[in-house]
Amino acid sequence: MSEFLASNEWQWRLARTIVQGVLGVVIANIDLILGYAILDPTLRALVVAFVMAILSPVMAALGGGDGDKPEIPRGEIRGA
């Protein structure tokens, strides 16, 4: 799992991108999967945006750091 989250090789980046995409699709269609409520398409887009906004920093926190202490990189550290 550590290699999946922290490696910068192309195959691990591709795998992380695919996992994020699959999670986004599942979250966007959770109403259809559960079968008891239908969401408006604009609300679905908003839910997917929120999930991706939360998922990206969480994956960065899990993949970075020095072992047991997850740390979310700040903008000024990355050169932003």
PDB file of N, CA, C and O in Angstrom:
ATOM      1  N   MET A   1       0.822  -1.183   0.000  1.00  0.00           N
ATOM      2  CA  MET A   1       0.000   0.000   0.000  1.00  0.00           C
ATOM      3  C   MET A   1       0.871   1.255   0.000  1.00  0.00           C
ATOM      4  O   MET A   1       0.529   2.256  -0.629  1.00  0.00           O
ATOM      5  N   SER A   2       1.981   1.194   0.699  1.00  0.00           N
ATOM      6  CA  SER A   2       2.875   2.354   0.760  1.00  0.00           C
ATOM      7  C   SER A   2       3.404   2.699  -0.628  1.00  0.00           C
ATOM      8  O   SER A   2       3.483   3.872  -0.993  1.00  0.00           O
ATOM      9  N   GLU A   3       3.762   1.681  -1.395  1.00  0.00           N
ATOM     10  CA  GLU A   3       4.265   1.928  -2.746  1.00  0.00           C
ATOM     11  C   GLU A   3       3.158   2.506  -3.638  1.00  0.00           C
ATOM     12  O   GLU A   3       3.419   3.385  -4.460  1.00  0.00           O
ATOM     13  N   PHE A   4       1.942   2.020  -3.477  1.00  0.00           N
ATOM     14  CA  PHE A   4       0.815   2.534  -4.255  1.00  0.00           C
ATOM     15  C   PHE A   4       0.585   4.013  -3.982  1.00  0.00           C
ATOM     16  O   PHE A   4       0.343   4.783  -4.911  1.00  0.00           O
ATOM     17  N   LEU A   5       0.656   4.414  -2.724  1.00  0.00           N
ATOM     18  CA  LEU A   5       0.371   5.795  -2.354  1.00  0.00           C
ATOM     19  C   LEU A   5       1.546   6.738  -2.568  1.00  0.00           C
ATOM     20  O   LEU A   5       1.337   7.910  -2.881  1.00  0.00           O
ATOM     21  N   ALA A   6       2.770   6.261  -2.408  1.00  0.00           N
ATOM     22  CA  ALA A   6       3.917   7.166  -2.380  1.00  0.00           C
ATOM     23  C   ALA A   6       4.774   7.136  -3.643  1.00  0.00           C
ATOM     24  O   ALA A   6       5.496   8.099  -3.904  1.00  0.00           O
ATOM     25  N   SER A   7       4.719   6.078  -4.425  1.00  0.00           N
ATOM     26  CA  SER A   7       5.605   5.969  -5.577  1.00  0.00           C
ATOM     27  C   SER A   7       5.237   6.975  -6.666  1.00  0.00           C
ATOM     28  O   SER A   7       4.063   7.262  -6.899  1.00  0.00           O
ATOM     29  N   ASN A   8       6.255   7.496  -7.318  1.00  0.00           N
ATOM     30  CA  ASN A   8       6.035   8.460  -8.385  1.00  0.00           C
ATOM     31  C   ASN A   8       6.272   7.844  -9.771  1.00  0.00           C
ATOM     32  O   ASN A   8       6.367   8.564 -10.765  1.00  0.00           O
ATOM     33  N   GLU A   9       6.365   6.531  -9.832  1.00  0.00           N
ATOM     34  CA  GLU A   9       6.522   5.863 -11.120  1.00  0.00           C
ATOM     35  C   GLU A   9       5.208   5.919 -11.881  1.00  0.00           C
ATOM     36  O   GLU A   9       4.134   6.010 -11.287  1.00  0.00           O
ATOM     37  N   TRP A  10       5.308   5.864 -13.199  1.00  0.00           N
ATOM     38  CA  TRP A  10       4.134   6.093 -14.041  1.00  0.00           C
ATOM     39  C   TRP A  10       3.023   5.084 -13.778  1.00  0.00           C
ATOM     40  O   TRP A  10       1.849   5.453 -13.798  1.00  0.00           O
ATOM     41  N   GLN A  11       3.363   3.827 -13.533  1.00  0.00           N
ATOM     42  CA  GLN A  11       2.310   2.825 -13.349  1.00  0.00           C
ATOM     43  C   GLN A  11       1.538   3.054 -12.045  1.00  0.00           C
ATOM     44  O   GLN A  11       0.337   2.791 -11.993  1.00  0.00           O
ATOM     45  N   TRP A  12       2.202   3.536 -10.998  1.00  0.00           N
ATOM     46  CA  TRP A  12       1.507   3.822  -9.742  1.00  0.00           C
ATOM     47  C   TRP A  12       0.682   5.094  -9.853  1.00  0.00           C
ATOM     48  O   TRP A  12      -0.407   5.172  -9.284  1.00  0.00           O
ATOM     49  N   ARG A  13       1.178   6.092 -10.576  1.00  0.00           N
ATOM     50  CA  ARG A  13       0.374   7.302 -10.800  1.00  0.00           C
ATOM     51  C   ARG A  13      -0.873   6.966 -11.596  1.00  0.00           C
ATOM     52  O   ARG A  13      -1.959   7.463 -11.297  1.00  0.00           O
ATOM     53  N   LEU A  14      -0.717   6.111 -12.623  1.00  0.00           N
ATOM     54  CA  LEU A  14      -1.867   5.681 -13.415  1.00  0.00           C
ATOM     55  C   LEU A  14      -2.868   4.909 -12.554  1.00  0.00           C
ATOM     56  O   LEU A  14      -4.075   5.122 -12.665  1.00  0.00           O
ATOM     57  N   ALA A  15      -2.377   4.028 -11.710  1.00  0.00           N
ATOM     58  CA  ALA A  15      -3.268   3.257 -10.833  1.00  0.00           C
ATOM     59  C   ALA A  15      -4.033   4.173  -9.872  1.00  0.00           C
ATOM     60  O   ALA A  15      -5.227   3.980  -9.643  1.00  0.00           O
ATOM     61  N   ARG A  16      -3.340   5.167  -9.315  1.00  0.00           N
ATOM     62  CA  ARG A  16      -4.021   6.111  -8.418  1.00  0.00           C
ATOM     63  C   ARG A  16      -5.080   6.909  -9.168  1.00  0.00           C
ATOM     64  O   ARG A  16      -6.167   7.145  -8.640  1.00  0.00           O
ATOM     65  N   THR A  17      -4.775   7.324 -10.386  1.00  0.00           N
ATOM     66  CA  THR A  17      -5.741   8.066 -11.192  1.00  0.00           C
ATOM     67  C   THR A  17      -6.970   7.219 -11.494  1.00  0.00           C
ATOM     68  O   THR A  17      -8.099   7.706 -11.420  1.00  0.00           O
ATOM     69  N   ILE A  18      -6.755   5.964 -11.832  1.00  0.00           N
ATOM     70  CA  ILE A  18      -7.869   5.054 -12.127  1.00  0.00           C
ATOM     71  C   ILE A  18      -8.726   4.832 -10.887  1.00  0.00           C
ATOM     72  O   ILE A  18      -9.954   4.847 -10.972  1.00  0.00           O
ATOM     73  N   VAL A  19      -8.094   4.626  -9.743  1.00  0.00           N
ATOM     74  CA  VAL A  19      -8.847   4.416  -8.499  1.00  0.00           C
ATOM     75  C   VAL A  19      -9.669   5.650  -8.163  1.00  0.00           C
ATOM     76  O   VAL A  19     -10.832   5.527  -7.777  1.00  0.00           O
ATOM     77  N   GLN A  20      -9.086   6.842  -8.303  1.00  0.00           N
ATOM     78  CA  GLN A  20      -9.846   8.063  -8.040  1.00  0.00           C
ATOM     79  C   GLN A  20     -11.026   8.197  -8.998  1.00  0.00           C
ATOM     80  O   GLN A  20     -12.112   8.606  -8.589  1.00  0.00           O
ATOM     81  N   GLY A  21     -10.821   7.856 -10.261  1.00  0.00           N
ATOM     82  CA  GLY A  21     -11.908   7.922 -11.230  1.00  0.00           C
ATOM     83  C   GLY A  21     -13.029   6.952 -10.914  1.00  0.00           C
ATOM     84  O   GLY A  21     -14.206   7.302 -11.001  1.00  0.00           O
ATOM     85  N   VAL A  22     -12.664   5.734 -10.547  1.00  0.00           N
ATOM     86  CA  VAL A  22     -13.674   4.729 -10.203  1.00  0.00           C
ATOM     87  C   VAL A  22     -14.450   5.167  -8.960  1.00  0.00           C
ATOM     88  O   VAL A  22     -15.673   5.036  -8.915  1.00  0.00           O
ATOM     89  N   LEU A  23     -13.749   5.684  -7.960  1.00  0.00           N
ATOM     90  CA  LEU A  23     -14.443   6.176  -6.772  1.00  0.00           C
ATOM     91  C   LEU A  23     -15.380   7.325  -7.112  1.00  0.00           C
ATOM     92  O   LEU A  23     -16.482   7.405  -6.570  1.00  0.00           O
ATOM     93  N   GLY A  24     -14.956   8.209  -7.999  1.00  0.00           N
ATOM     94  CA  GLY A  24     -15.814   9.311  -8.419  1.00  0.00           C
ATOM     95  C   GLY A  24     -17.073   8.823  -9.109  1.00  0.00           C
ATOM     96  O   GLY A  24     -18.160   9.344  -8.857  1.00  0.00           O
ATOM     97  N   VAL A  25     -16.941   7.828  -9.976  1.00  0.00           N
ATOM     98  CA  VAL A  25     -18.107   7.276 -10.674  1.00  0.00           C
ATOM     99  C   VAL A  25     -19.047   6.580  -9.697  1.00  0.00           C
ATOM    100  O   VAL A  25     -20.265   6.725  -9.795  1.00  0.00           O
ATOM    101  N   VAL A  26     -18.490   5.832  -8.763  1.00  0.00           N
ATOM    102  CA  VAL A  26     -19.334   5.145  -7.775  1.00  0.00           C
ATOM    103  C   VAL A  26     -20.084   6.159  -6.921  1.00  0.00           C
ATOM    104  O   VAL A  26     -21.282   6.007  -6.682  1.00  0.00           O
ATOM    105  N   ILE A  27     -19.381   7.199  -6.457  1.00  0.00           N
ATOM    106  CA  ILE A  27     -20.036   8.209  -5.630  1.00  0.00           C
ATOM    107  C   ILE A  27     -21.093   8.965  -6.441  1.00  0.00           C
ATOM    108  O   ILE A  27     -22.169   9.271  -5.926  1.00  0.00           O
ATOM    109  N   ALA A  28     -20.786   9.267  -7.707  1.00  0.00           N
ATOM    110  CA  ALA A  28     -21.748   9.997  -8.544  1.00  0.00           C
ATOM    111  C   ALA A  28     -23.020   9.192  -8.783  1.00  0.00           C
ATOM    112  O   ALA A  28     -24.093   9.768  -8.962  1.00  0.00           O
ATOM    113  N   ASN A  29     -22.912   7.881  -8.789  1.00  0.00           N
ATOM    114  CA  ASN A  29     -24.066   7.024  -9.086  1.00  0.00           C
ATOM    115  C   ASN A  29     -24.548   6.237  -7.878  1.00  0.00           C
ATOM    116  O   ASN A  29     -25.234   5.226  -8.026  1.00  0.00           O
ATOM    117  N   ILE A  30     -24.194   6.695  -6.684  1.00  0.00           N
ATOM    118  CA  ILE A  30     -24.580   5.958  -5.485  1.00  0.00           C
ATOM    119  C   ILE A  30     -26.103   5.879  -5.349  1.00  0.00           C
ATOM    120  O   ILE A  30     -26.631   4.906  -4.811  1.00  0.00           O
ATOM    121  N   ASP A  31     -26.801   6.898  -5.835  1.00  0.00           N
ATOM    122  CA  ASP A  31     -28.263   6.844  -5.763  1.00  0.00           C
ATOM    123  C   ASP A  31     -28.824   5.728  -6.635  1.00  0.00           C
ATOM    124  O   ASP A  31     -29.777   5.052  -6.245  1.00  0.00           O
ATOM    125  N   LEU A  32     -28.239   5.534  -7.812  1.00  0.00           N
ATOM    126  CA  LEU A  32     -28.704   4.460  -8.691  1.00  0.00           C
ATOM    127  C   LEU A  32     -28.286   3.086  -8.175  1.00  0.00           C
ATOM    128  O   LEU A  32     -29.012   2.105  -8.335  1.00  0.00           O
ATOM    129  N   ILE A  33     -27.109   3.027  -7.554  1.00  0.00           N
ATOM    130  CA  ILE A  33     -26.628   1.757  -7.011  1.00  0.00           C
ATOM    131  C   ILE A  33     -27.516   1.312  -5.853  1.00  0.00           C
ATOM    132  O   ILE A  33     -27.887   0.142  -5.765  1.00  0.00           O
ATOM    133  N   LEU A  34     -27.858   2.252  -4.960  1.00  0.00           N
ATOM    134  CA  LEU A  34     -28.712   1.909  -3.830  1.00  0.00           C
ATOM    135  C   LEU A  34     -30.166   1.764  -4.241  1.00  0.00           C
ATOM    136  O   LEU A  34     -30.911   0.985  -3.647  1.00  0.00           O
ATOM    137  N   GLY A  35     -30.578   2.528  -5.274  1.00  0.00           N
ATOM    138  CA  GLY A  35     -31.888   2.339  -5.858  1.00  0.00           C
ATOM    139  C   GLY A  35     -33.065   2.976  -5.152  1.00  0.00           C
ATOM    140  O   GLY A  35     -34.204   2.612  -5.447  1.00  0.00           O
ATOM    141  N   TYR A  36     -32.853   3.910  -4.234  1.00  0.00           N
ATOM    142  CA  TYR A  36     -34.014   4.482  -3.565  1.00  0.00           C
ATOM    143  C   TYR A  36     -34.160   5.990  -3.742  1.00  0.00           C
ATOM    144  O   TYR A  36     -35.160   6.551  -3.294  1.00  0.00           O
ATOM    145  N   ALA A  37     -33.230   6.651  -4.358  1.00  0.00           N
ATOM    146  CA  ALA A  37     -33.351   8.099  -4.588  1.00  0.00           C
ATOM    147  C   ALA A  37     -32.640   8.442  -5.895  1.00  0.00           C
ATOM    148  O   ALA A  37     -31.629   7.832  -6.246  1.00  0.00           O
ATOM    149  N   ILE A  38     -33.168   9.401  -6.589  1.00  0.00           N
ATOM    150  CA  ILE A  38     -32.552   9.860  -7.836  1.00  0.00           C
ATOM    151  C   ILE A  38     -32.090  11.301  -7.637  1.00  0.00           C
ATOM    152  O   ILE A  38     -32.880  12.172  -7.272  1.00  0.00           O
ATOM    153  N   LEU A  39     -30.801  11.541  -7.881  1.00  0.00           N
ATOM    154  CA  LEU A  39     -30.241  12.880  -7.716  1.00  0.00           C
ATOM    155  C   LEU A  39     -30.278  13.645  -9.029  1.00  0.00           C
ATOM    156  O   LEU A  39     -30.176  13.064 -10.109  1.00  0.00           O
ATOM    157  N   ASP A  40     -30.426  14.945  -8.915  1.00  0.00           N
ATOM    158  CA  ASP A  40     -30.355  15.842 -10.058  1.00  0.00           C
ATOM    159  C   ASP A  40     -28.928  15.798 -10.637  1.00  0.00           C
ATOM    160  O   ASP A  40     -27.969  15.722  -9.869  1.00  0.00           O
ATOM    161  N   PRO A  41     -28.763  15.844 -11.958  1.00  0.00           N
ATOM    162  CA  PRO A  41     -27.410  15.789 -12.548  1.00  0.00           C
ATOM    163  C   PRO A  41     -26.471  16.890 -12.058  1.00  0.00           C
ATOM    164  O   PRO A  41     -25.269  16.657 -11.929  1.00  0.00           O
ATOM    165  N   THR A  42     -26.998  18.085 -11.783  1.00  0.00           N
ATOM    166  CA  THR A  42     -26.116  19.143 -11.267  1.00  0.00           C
ATOM    167  C   THR A  42     -25.649  18.815  -9.858  1.00  0.00           C
ATOM    168  O   THR A  42     -24.523  19.148  -9.490  1.00  0.00           O
ATOM    169  N   LEU A  43     -26.483  18.175  -9.073  1.00  0.00           N
ATOM    170  CA  LEU A  43     -26.091  17.775  -7.734  1.00  0.00           C
ATOM    171  C   LEU A  43     -25.040  16.666  -7.792  1.00  0.00           C
ATOM    172  O   LEU A  43     -24.126  16.629  -6.968  1.00  0.00           O
ATOM    173  N   ARG A  44     -25.171  15.772  -8.760  1.00  0.00           N
ATOM    174  CA  ARG A  44     -24.161  14.718  -8.931  1.00  0.00           C
ATOM    175  C   ARG A  44     -22.791  15.314  -9.216  1.00  0.00           C
ATOM    176  O   ARG A  44     -21.790  14.893  -8.635  1.00  0.00           O
ATOM    177  N   ALA A  45     -22.749  16.298 -10.113  1.00  0.00           N
ATOM    178  CA  ALA A  45     -21.472  16.942 -10.433  1.00  0.00           C
ATOM    179  C   ALA A  45     -20.875  17.601  -9.201  1.00  0.00           C
ATOM    180  O   ALA A  45     -19.663  17.548  -8.998  1.00  0.00           O
ATOM    181  N   LEU A  46     -21.695  18.210  -8.392  1.00  0.00           N
ATOM    182  CA  LEU A  46     -21.223  18.845  -7.164  1.00  0.00           C
ATOM    183  C   LEU A  46     -20.685  17.808  -6.177  1.00  0.00           C
ATOM    184  O   LEU A  46     -19.655  18.032  -5.541  1.00  0.00           O
ATOM    185  N   VAL A  47     -21.369  16.694  -6.049  1.00  0.00           N
ATOM    186  CA  VAL A  47     -20.914  15.630  -5.144  1.00  0.00           C
ATOM    187  C   VAL A  47     -19.576  15.074  -5.602  1.00  0.00           C
ATOM    188  O   VAL A  47     -18.689  14.862  -4.776  1.00  0.00           O
ATOM    189  N   VAL A  48     -19.408  14.835  -6.892  1.00  0.00           N
ATOM    190  CA  VAL A  48     -18.141  14.320  -7.408  1.00  0.00           C
ATOM    191  C   VAL A  48     -17.016  15.321  -7.157  1.00  0.00           C
ATOM    192  O   VAL A  48     -15.913  14.927  -6.778  1.00  0.00           O
ATOM    193  N   ALA A  49     -17.281  16.603  -7.362  1.00  0.00           N
ATOM    194  CA  ALA A  49     -16.259  17.616  -7.112  1.00  0.00           C
ATOM    195  C   ALA A  49     -15.850  17.623  -5.640  1.00  0.00           C
ATOM    196  O   ALA A  49     -14.664  17.724  -5.327  1.00  0.00           O
ATOM    197  N   PHE A  50     -16.824  17.518  -4.738  1.00  0.00           N
ATOM    198  CA  PHE A  50     -16.500  17.473  -3.308  1.00  0.00           C
ATOM    199  C   PHE A  50     -15.689  16.233  -2.960  1.00  0.00           C
ATOM    200  O   PHE A  50     -14.727  16.316  -2.197  1.00  0.00           O
ATOM    201  N   VAL A  51     -16.064  15.091  -3.510  1.00  0.00           N
ATOM    202  CA  VAL A  51     -15.337  13.852  -3.213  1.00  0.00           C
ATOM    203  C   VAL A  51     -13.899  13.944  -3.719  1.00  0.00           C
ATOM    204  O   VAL A  51     -12.972  13.552  -3.010  1.00  0.00           O
ATOM    205  N   MET A  52     -13.702  14.449  -4.921  1.00  0.00           N
ATOM    206  CA  MET A  52     -12.344  14.577  -5.454  1.00  0.00           C
ATOM    207  C   MET A  52     -11.532  15.604  -4.663  1.00  0.00           C
ATOM    208  O   MET A  52     -10.330  15.427  -4.462  1.00  0.00           O
ATOM    209  N   ALA A  53     -12.185  16.671  -4.217  1.00  0.00           N
ATOM    210  CA  ALA A  53     -11.488  17.684  -3.427  1.00  0.00           C
ATOM    211  C   ALA A  53     -11.042  17.123  -2.079  1.00  0.00           C
ATOM    212  O   ALA A  53     -10.033  17.563  -1.528  1.00  0.00           O
ATOM    213  N   ILE A  54     -11.773  16.175  -1.557  1.00  0.00           N
ATOM    214  CA  ILE A  54     -11.392  15.550  -0.291  1.00  0.00           C
ATOM    215  C   ILE A  54     -10.422  14.402  -0.514  1.00  0.00           C
ATOM    216  O   ILE A  54      -9.482  14.227   0.262  1.00  0.00           O
ATOM    217  N   LEU A  55     -10.634  13.625  -1.554  1.00  0.00           N
ATOM    218  CA  LEU A  55      -9.838  12.422  -1.788  1.00  0.00           C
ATOM    219  C   LEU A  55      -8.384  12.734  -2.150  1.00  0.00           C
ATOM    220  O   LEU A  55      -7.481  12.034  -1.690  1.00  0.00           O
ATOM    221  N   SER A  56      -8.140  13.745  -2.944  1.00  0.00           N
ATOM    222  CA  SER A  56      -6.767  14.064  -3.355  1.00  0.00           C
ATOM    223  C   SER A  56      -5.866  14.413  -2.179  1.00  0.00           C
ATOM    224  O   SER A  56      -4.785  13.835  -2.073  1.00  0.00           O
ATOM    225  N   PRO A  57      -6.251  15.331  -1.285  1.00  0.00           N
ATOM    226  CA  PRO A  57      -5.377  15.605  -0.146  1.00  0.00           C
ATOM    227  C   PRO A  57      -5.251  14.432   0.827  1.00  0.00           C
ATOM    228  O   PRO A  57      -4.210  14.256   1.459  1.00  0.00           O
ATOM    229  N   VAL A  58      -6.306  13.634   0.946  1.00  0.00           N
ATOM    230  CA  VAL A  58      -6.217  12.471   1.828  1.00  0.00           C
ATOM    231  C   VAL A  58      -5.196  11.480   1.286  1.00  0.00           C
ATOM    232  O   VAL A  58      -4.389  10.949   2.048  1.00  0.00           O
ATOM    233  N   MET A  59      -5.219  11.224  -0.011  1.00  0.00           N
ATOM    234  CA  MET A  59      -4.234  10.317  -0.602  1.00  0.00           C
ATOM    235  C   MET A  59      -2.827  10.898  -0.489  1.00  0.00           C
ATOM    236  O   MET A  59      -1.871  10.154  -0.270  1.00  0.00           O
ATOM    237  N   ALA A  60      -2.687  12.209  -0.633  1.00  0.00           N
ATOM    238  CA  ALA A  60      -1.380  12.847  -0.469  1.00  0.00           C
ATOM    239  C   ALA A  60      -0.895  12.707   0.967  1.00  0.00           C
ATOM    240  O   ALA A  60       0.291  12.474   1.200  1.00  0.00           O
ATOM    241  N   ALA A  61      -1.799  12.846   1.931  1.00  0.00           N
ATOM    242  CA  ALA A  61      -1.417  12.718   3.333  1.00  0.00           C
ATOM    243  C   ALA A  61      -1.013  11.289   3.668  1.00  0.00           C
ATOM    244  O   ALA A  61      -0.063  11.066   4.418  1.00  0.00           O
ATOM    245  N   LEU A  62      -1.735  10.322   3.112  1.00  0.00           N
ATOM    246  CA  LEU A  62      -1.395   8.929   3.379  1.00  0.00           C
ATOM    247  C   LEU A  62      -0.092   8.523   2.708  1.00  0.00           C
ATOM    248  O   LEU A  62       0.657   7.702   3.239  1.00  0.00           O
ATOM    249  N   GLY A  63       0.175   9.091   1.554  1.00  0.00           N
ATOM    250  CA  GLY A  63       1.369   8.709   0.813  1.00  0.00           C
ATOM    251  C   GLY A  63       2.619   9.429   1.251  1.00  0.00           C
ATOM    252  O   GLY A  63       3.717   8.900   1.074  1.00  0.00           O
ATOM    253  N   GLY A  64       2.501  10.609   1.812  1.00  0.00           N
ATOM    254  CA  GLY A  64       3.673  11.373   2.217  1.00  0.00           C
ATOM    255  C   GLY A  64       3.963  11.203   3.687  1.00  0.00           C
ATOM    256  O   GLY A  64       3.278  10.461   4.392  1.00  0.00           O
ATOM    257  N   GLY A  65       4.990  11.900   4.143  1.00  0.00           N
ATOM    258  CA  GLY A  65       5.305  11.872   5.563  1.00  0.00           C
ATOM    259  C   GLY A  65       6.380  10.875   5.898  1.00  0.00           C
ATOM    260  O   GLY A  65       6.976  10.246   5.024  1.00  0.00           O
ATOM    261  N   ASP A  66       6.612  10.746   7.184  1.00  0.00           N
ATOM    262  CA  ASP A  66       7.709   9.907   7.667  1.00  0.00           C
ATOM    263  C   ASP A  66       7.198   8.720   8.472  1.00  0.00           C
ATOM    264  O   ASP A  66       7.563   8.544   9.634  1.00  0.00           O
ATOM    265  N   GLY A  67       6.375   7.930   7.863  1.00  0.00           N
ATOM    266  CA  GLY A  67       5.910   6.725   8.521  1.00  0.00           C
ATOM    267  C   GLY A  67       4.551   6.876   9.169  1.00  0.00           C
ATOM    268  O   GLY A  67       3.526   6.833   8.488  1.00  0.00           O
ATOM    269  N   ASP A  68       4.535   7.054  10.488  1.00  0.00           N
ATOM    270  CA  ASP A  68       3.267   7.026  11.197  1.00  0.00           C
ATOM    271  C   ASP A  68       2.584   8.384  11.293  1.00  0.00           C
ATOM    272  O   ASP A  68       1.471   8.460  11.814  1.00  0.00           O
ATOM    273  N   LYS A  69       3.198   9.447  10.818  1.00  0.00           N
ATOM    274  CA  LYS A  69       2.600  10.780  10.938  1.00  0.00           C
ATOM    275  C   LYS A  69       2.224  11.310   9.558  1.00  0.00           C
ATOM    276  O   LYS A  69       3.084  11.860   8.869  1.00  0.00           O
ATOM    277  N   PRO A  70       0.964  11.164   9.129  1.00  0.00           N
ATOM    278  CA  PRO A  70       0.566  11.701   7.835  1.00  0.00           C
ATOM    279  C   PRO A  70       0.623  13.220   7.851  1.00  0.00           C
ATOM    280  O   PRO A  70       0.265  13.848   8.848  1.00  0.00           O
ATOM    281  N   GLU A  71       1.071  13.813   6.748  1.00  0.00           N
ATOM    282  CA  GLU A  71       1.197  15.263   6.660  1.00  0.00           C
ATOM    283  C   GLU A  71       0.742  15.736   5.291  1.00  0.00           C
ATOM    284  O   GLU A  71       1.205  15.237   4.266  1.00  0.00           O
ATOM    285  N   ILE A  72      -0.164  16.695   5.282  1.00  0.00           N
ATOM    286  CA  ILE A  72      -0.636  17.259   4.030  1.00  0.00           C
ATOM    287  C   ILE A  72       0.330  18.355   3.606  1.00  0.00           C
ATOM    288  O   ILE A  72       0.545  19.305   4.358  1.00  0.00           O
ATOM    289  N   PRO A  73       0.925  18.244   2.405  1.00  0.00           N
ATOM    290  CA  PRO A  73       1.880  19.266   1.983  1.00  0.00           C
ATOM    291  C   PRO A  73       1.197  20.610   1.780  1.00  0.00           C
ATOM    292  O   PRO A  73       0.106  20.688   1.215  1.00  0.00           O
ATOM    293  N   ARG A  74       1.848  21.655   2.246  1.00  0.00           N
ATOM    294  CA  ARG A  74       1.312  23.002   2.111  1.00  0.00           C
ATOM    295  C   ARG A  74       1.717  23.589   0.771  1.00  0.00           C
ATOM    296  O   ARG A  74       2.675  23.127   0.151  1.00  0.00           O
ATOM    297  N   GLY A  75       0.989  24.608   0.320  1.00  0.00           N
ATOM    298  CA  GLY A  75       1.237  25.203  -0.971  1.00  0.00           C
ATOM    299  C   GLY A  75       2.619  25.800  -1.130  1.00  0.00           C
ATOM    300  O   GLY A  75       3.238  25.647  -2.183  1.00  0.00           O
ATOM    301  N   GLU A  76       3.123  26.485  -0.092  1.00  0.00           N
ATOM    302  CA  GLU A  76       4.426  27.140  -0.220  1.00  0.00           C
ATOM    303  C   GLU A  76       5.562  26.129  -0.293  1.00  0.00           C
ATOM    304  O   GLU A  76       6.617  26.433  -0.849  1.00  0.00           O
ATOM    305  N   ILE A  77       5.368  24.928   0.259  1.00  0.00           N
ATOM    306  CA  ILE A  77       6.392  23.889   0.186  1.00  0.00           C
ATOM    307  C   ILE A  77       6.502  23.369  -1.252  1.00  0.00           C
ATOM    308  O   ILE A  77       7.596  23.056  -1.721  1.00  0.00           O
ATOM    309  N   ARG A  78       5.387  23.282  -1.931  1.00  0.00           N
ATOM    310  CA  ARG A  78       5.369  22.777  -3.303  1.00  0.00           C
ATOM    311  C   ARG A  78       5.735  23.827  -4.328  1.00  0.00           C
ATOM    312  O   ARG A  78       5.795  23.526  -5.520  1.00  0.00           O
ATOM    313  N   GLY A  79       5.977  25.036  -3.901  1.00  0.00           N
ATOM    314  CA  GLY A  79       6.359  26.101  -4.828  1.00  0.00           C
ATOM    315  C   GLY A  79       5.203  26.884  -5.393  1.00  0.00           C
ATOM    316  O   GLY A  79       5.359  27.582  -6.395  1.00  0.00           O
ATOM    317  N   ALA A  80       4.039  26.781  -4.770  1.00  0.00           N
ATOM    318  CA  ALA A  80       2.868  27.514  -5.263  1.00  0.00           C
ATOM    319  C   ALA A  80       2.862  28.935  -4.759  1.00  0.00           C
ATOM    320  O   ALA A  80       1.949  29.698  -5.074  1.00  0.00           O
TER     321      ALA A  80
END
